[in-house]
Amino acid sequence: MELNRQNVKKILGIIVFTVVLLTAFQHFSIVITVLLKIITITAPVIIGICLALILNVPMRALEKNVFKFLANSKRKKVNKMLRPVSLVSTIILTVGFIALLILIILPQLKNAVVLLINKVPYYIDTAIEFIEPKLHKFGIEADLSSLHPSQINMSKVQSMLSKVFSIKNSDELINTTVGVTSSVVSGVVNFALGAVIAIYFLADKERIIRFISRVTKAVCSEKVYGKIHRICTVSETSFSSFITGQFTDSTILGFLCFIGMTVLRLPSAAVVAVSIGITSLIPVIGPFIGEAIGFIIIFIESPIKAVFFLIFILILQAIDNNFIYPKVVGKSVGLPGFVVLIAVIVGGNIGGIIGILLGVPVASAIYILVLDALQEKEKRKKAVNKKTDKSNTEEGE
């Protein structure tokens, strides 16, 4: 009777799931709209959880290694200082890391851009002197001196700008400005709220996790609770390992960039290597930002060396993407190298930058859970085979 009830429950569950899935496919646009609305409303919470998962990695390392003496103290007041000290230290290190990024890269980039603007007339004169004789050889008479910045008709430029900012286009300009400003302000507010949520979560994460665990136990059966607990544990481990692997890969990339630039005798090796290492932490666009910064900085001193740098860094990026990254990140999350590449590609196609960031840890979690399911199924098969062999042996006797 009990077996029949379980079968009926399973059949009803499958029917309900199928009906819900078919309904969702039939009203796919509505489902997407609702999901986007939910994501917009819960954006600070999502950002907070992501920040908490990222900051939890260095905080846990500080607790286990740097401030371990606080946990080992016999005084309870000293023990209680472990979490606040580790959390504050993590925040200081994170802010310091961002400040390092700003202080090292932005001044160099600013100086490079200023120098580039000042040298534009020289580059144009050089190009004109090179092109005009070539045109004369082919019988083409052309006066390219009008291309020099000093020959630009500023009255025409002012006229064009006045048309762009005319009353006719003012409404559209205002609407665009308001839209962009509101999006930026909304993003900053969401990030600030997310940071506050992350700090609160990290400060008292054990009690929050215990409360969520109690609620899940009360709502779900032991079997379902065990599966949910396993999924959450695997996901958290995969994400933490991914963050660690990402930092390791960026460090290796920056170090190799410095060695390569030193061997090739390219200028500003230290600054460019730090820029490449830091920006490579940003998925997809990060490497391109680092390459652009390095190219501009070197181009000011020597355009030829800038071309050599571009060739060198593209080769280095190819080596990193195909060999170093899959090995380092794949090993840290327990995935084969080719699976890491597939996860990055598929994640990027599905969710862009966020998809690439989450693709590897999600793939790692799925990979581990699939292995668990396979091991459980293999155990059941072995148990069934043993029973079958035992019954056959008894019948033979």
N, C-alpha and C positions, 0 to 999 in steps of 0.2 A: 504493500500500500504506500509506504514511504517512498519507494523507488518511483512509483507511478506519479506521485505528487511532484517529485523533483523533475521528472520528465515533462510534466504539464507546465511547470514553471519555466523550464528552459524553452519549450515551444512557444509559450506566451511571450517570453522575453524576446525571442527571435522575431516573432510577428510584429511586436511593438516597435522594435528597432528598425525592421524593414519598412514599416509604414512611415515612421519618422524620417528615415533616409529618403524615401521616395517623395514625400511631401517637401523636404528641403530642396531636392533637385528640381521639383516642379516650380518652386518659388525661390530660385537661386538668387536672383537680384535682391529680393526682400531680405533673405538670410544674410547676404553680404552687407547690406545697408545696416541691418540691426547689429551685426558683429562690429562694424566700423564705429557705430554709435557707442557700443559698449566699451570698445577700446579707447575711444576719445574720452569718455566719462572716467574710466579707470586708469587713464594714462599715468597720473602721479603714482598710483599704487604699483603699476607694472614697472615704471622706472625705478621706484624704490626697491622692489624685489630684485631687479637686475643689479642695481648698485650694491645692495646688501650682499648678493652672491659674489660680486667682484671683490668688494672690500673685505669679505670674510676670509679670503685666501691669505692676504698679508696679516690680517689680525690674528688668525689662528696660528700662523707661523711665529708671530711675535709672542703669543701666549705660550707656545710649546718650547721655544728656543731662547728668546731674549729675556722674557720676564717670568721664566719658570720658577725662579727663586721666590717670587711672591706666592705662587701656589703651594710651594713646599714649606712655607713659613707655618709655625705652630700658632701664631696669632690670627684670630679670625678677621680682625680689622685689616690686617695686611693681605689676607686671602681675598677679601672683597675688593681690594684695589687692583687686582689682576685685570678685570674686564675694563674698567674706566681708563686705566693707564694704557692698555693695549689699543683700545678704540681711539683715544686721543692721539696716540703715536701714529696709528694708521692714517687718520685724517691729516695730521701734519705732514707725513711722508707723501700722501697723495697730492696735497696742495703744493708741497715743495717740488714734486715731480712736474706738475703743470707749470709752476713758476719757472722751473729750469727750462722747460720747452719754450716758454715765452721769452725768457731772458737770453737764451742762446741763439734761437733761430730768428726771431723777429728783428732784432737790431741788425743782424747780418743781412737779412732780406731787404730791410729798409735801405741800408747803405748801398746794397747792390742795385736796387731799383733807381735810387737817386743818381748813382754813377752811370747807370745805363741810359737814363734820360739825358744826362749831360753829354754823353758820348754819341747820342743819336745823330747830331749834325756831322760829326767826324765820320761815322759809318756811312752816312748817305753820300758825303763828298767822295769817300773812297770808292763806293759802288758806282757813282757817276763817272769818276775818272777811269774805272775799269770797263764800264759798259760802252761809253761813247766811242772810244777807238774801235771797238769790235763792230759797232753799228756802221761806222764809216767804211770799214773794210768791205761790207756788203752793200755799200752805196746808199745807206739809209742816213739821211740827215735829220738829226733830232737834237733839240735843246732840252736837256734834262735838268738844267739849273733851276727850273721852276719848281722842281720837287723838293728843293732845300727848304727846311722849316722857316728860314728867314723870309722866303718868298711867298709864304702862305698868306692869302688875303683874309685878314682877321675880320673885316666887315662882313664877308660872306659867311664866315663861321658864326658870327653873332646873329646874322639874319636867320640862319638855319636853326639856331638854338631858340630864337624868339618864336619861330613857327612851332617848334616842338612844344614849348611851354605857353602856347597861345591860349586864349579863352576857350576856343573850340575844343582843345584837347585837355582842358583843365579838369573837367569832371572825371574823365577816364584816368588822368594822372593821379587825382586825389583818391579815387576809389582804389587804384592799384597800391598807392602809398599806404592807405589805411589798412588794406588787406595784408600787405607784407608786414607792416608794423604790428598788427594784431597777432599774426602768426608767430612773429619773433617773441613778442611779449608773452603769448600763451606758452610757447616752448620754454622760455626762461622760468616762468612761474611753475610749470609742470616739473621741470628739473629741480627747482628749489624745493618744492613740496616733496618730490621723490627722494631728495637727499635727506630731508628731515625724517621721512618715513624709514629710510635705510638706517639712520643713526639710532632711532628708537628701536627698530627691530634687532640690530646688532647688540644694543645695550642689554636687551633682555630676551635674547633669542631662545634660550632653553625653556623659559616659562611659556612663551608664545607657541613653541613647537609642542610642548606638553598639552596645552589647551586644545590646539588643533587635533592632536592625536586622540584626546579624550572625546571630542565631538565626533570624530570619524569612527571611533570604536562604538559609540552609542548609536550611531545611525546605521553602520554597516555590520555585516556578519564578520566573524573572525577570519574566514577565508578571504573575503573581499578586502578587509582591513590589511591583512598580510600582503596582498598584492599591491595595494596602494602604497603601503609603507616601503615595499621593495622598489617600486617605481620612483618614489620621491628620493630614496637613498641613492639609487643608481644615478638619477638625474643630477643631484647635487654633487656627487663625486665626479661625474663626467664634466660638469661645468667648471668645477674647481681645477680639475686636471687640465682642461682646455686653456684656462686663463694662465696657468703655470707654464704650459707648453708654448703659448703665444709669446709670453715674455722671454722665455728661453730662446725661441727662434729669432725674435727681434734683436736680442743681445748678440747672438751669433752673426746675424746679418750685418749689424753695425760694426762689429769687430772685423769681419772679413772685408767690409767696405774700407775701413781705415787701413788695413794691411795692403789691399790692392792699390788704393790711391797713393800710399807711401812708396810702394814699389814703382808705380808709374810716374812718380814725382808730380802728382797733380796738387794744385794749391788748396789751402783750407781743408786738409784731410780730416782733422779732428772735428771741426764744426759740421762738415757735410756728413761724416759718419754718424755723429750723434743725431743729426736731422733724419737721416735714413732709418736709423734704429728706432727712434721715437715714433715717427710717422707711420712706420710699418705696422704699428699696433692697431692703426685704423684700418678696417677691412676695405678692400677694393680701391678706394681713392687714396688711401694712405701712401702706398709706394709711389704713386704718380706725383703726389704733393712733395715727397722727399726728393724725387728725381728732379722736379721742376726747380725747387729751391737750390739744390746742388748745381744744377746747370746754370742758373742765373748768376750765382755767386762766382763760379769759375769763368763764365763767359765774359764777365767784366775785365778779368785779368788777361784771359787768352781765349778767343773764340775756338781756336784749333784744339786746345786742351779740353774745352767744354764738350766738343764733339767726341773726343777720346773718352771722356767721363761718361757720356751718354751711352756709348757702345759698351763700355765696361760695366756700367750699372745694369743695363738690360740683360747682359750675359749673366751677371750675378743674380738678378731677379729670377731668370729662367732656371738657374741651378737651384736656387732656394725653393721656388714653387714646385719643382719636379722631384727634388731629392731631399733637401734639408727639412723643409716644412712637413711633408708627409711623414718623415722618419721621427722628427722631434715631437710634433703634435700627436701623430698617430701612436707613438709609444706611450706618451703621457696619458692618453685617453683609452689605450688598449685596442686601437683599431689598426688594421693593415693599411699601408700607405695608399693603395689605390682606392680604398673606401673613403679615406680622408679627402682625396681629390674629387671623388664623386659627390661627397657630402657638400663640399664647397661650391661646386658647379650647380648642383640641384638647389641648394639653399639660396644661392645668388639669383637663380632664375625665378624662384618662388617669391622670395621676400627681400630682394635687393641686399643692402648692407646688413640689415637685421638678420636676414636669412643666412648670410655668410657667417655672421657672428654666432648664430645658434645652430647652424647646420651640422657642425662637427660634434658638439656635445649631445645634440638630439640623436644623431646617428650612432654615437657611442652608447647612449642609453638604450636605444632600440636593439643594437647589436648584443649587448649584455643580456637584455630581457629575452631575446630570441634564443640565445645560448641556454639560458635558464629553462625556457620552455622545452627546448630540444633534449636537454639532460633529463628533465622530468619525464618526458615521453619515452626516452630510451630506458629509464629505470622501470617504467610501467611495462614496457615490452619485455624486458628481461624477466620481470616478475611473472608475467603471463607465460613466457616460454618455460620458465622453471616449473610452474604448475602443470603445464602441458606435458613436459618431459617426465615429471613425477607420476602423473596419472597414467601415462603410457607404460612406464616401468612397472607400476602396480598391476596394470592389466596383463602385461607380459608374464608376470610372476603367477 
